[in-house]
Amino acid sequence: NDKINDKINDTDKIIVEAIKNDKYVTISDLSAKAKKSLPTIHRHLDNLSKQGLIGRMGSRKAGYWYVK
């Protein structure tokens, strides 16, 4: 888990923790928790996905996030 923390910033940590707590968390919820704009949250989610730290299962509407 420490390896993850070395690679990501505070916003990423907030996102990862939120996903751990609620895999159905919405982008709007993440935006509110992290106090960042929706495009910023999308960018962080993309980066976390590319780094292989999080993933998405299912559709945009019915799917959920998970921490790898």
Phi and psi in degrees as a GROMACS rama.xvg file:
@    title "Ramachandran Plot"
@    xaxis  label "Phi"
@    yaxis  label "Psi"
@TYPE xy
-64.5435  -32.8744  ASP-2
-60.3141  -40.4798  LYS-3
-60.496  -46.2705  ILE-4
-64.6386  -25.0373  ASN-5
-70.8729  -30.6478  ASP-6
-89.751  -14.4091  LYS-7
-124.215  158.353  ILE-8
-95.2459  -174.813  ASN-9
-61.4387  -41.616  ASP-10
-61.8859  -43.6533  THR-11
-60.7635  -40.9952  ASP-12
-62.5332  -41.6485  LYS-13
-60.795  -44.2326  ILE-14
-63.3452  -48.2109  ILE-15
-61.6596  -44.1467  VAL-16
-62.798  -42.0678  GLU-17
-62.4975  -40.2405  ALA-18
-67.4236  -39.1509  ILE-19
-60.9297  -39.3622  LYS-20
-76.4283  -32.0338  ASN-21
-152.446  102.372  ASP-22
-67.561  -16.2455  LYS-23
-95.6057  14.2998  TYR-24
-56.0546  141.17  VAL-25
-94.1694  162.812  THR-26
-61.069  -37.8375  ILE-27
-62.2629  -42.1485  SER-28
-62.0016  -44.6829  ASP-29
-61.8347  -40.4384  LEU-30
-59.7924  -44.229  SER-31
-67.5328  -44.7998  ALA-32
-62.1092  -42.9332  LYS-33
-87.4885  -8.76328  ALA-34
56.4856  44.2494  LYS-35
-128.176  161.221  LYS-36
-73.121  161.548  SER-37
-58.7415  -45.7254  LEU-38
-60.3816  -35.7783  PRO-39
-63.8722  -44.2374  THR-40
-61.8206  -43.8903  ILE-41
-58.0757  -43.4372  HIS-42
-63.3358  -44.4248  ARG-43
-64.3906  -40.5819  HIS-44
-62.4822  -42.1604  LEU-45
-59.6324  -46.4164  ASP-46
-63.7917  -43.8152  ASN-47
-63.0809  -38.1104  LEU-48
-65.0313  -46.1129  SER-49
-61.9428  -34.2953  LYS-50
-77.3811  -6.7222  GLN-51
77.689  20.9362  GLY-52
-90.6072  -29.9568  LEU-53
-132.882  164.846  ILE-54
-145.7  170.926  GLY-55
-126.547  131.007  ARG-56
-114.006  134.314  MET-57
83.0575  -168.901  GLY-58
-80.1484  170.677  SER-59
-61.3507  -36.6492  ARG-60
-84.451  -44.6027  LYS-61
-104.172  -3.37841  ALA-62
-81.5045  -177.177  GLY-63
-148.409  161.714  TYR-64
-91.994  155.815  TRP-65
-145.646  153.184  TYR-66
-96.9279  127.335  VAL-67
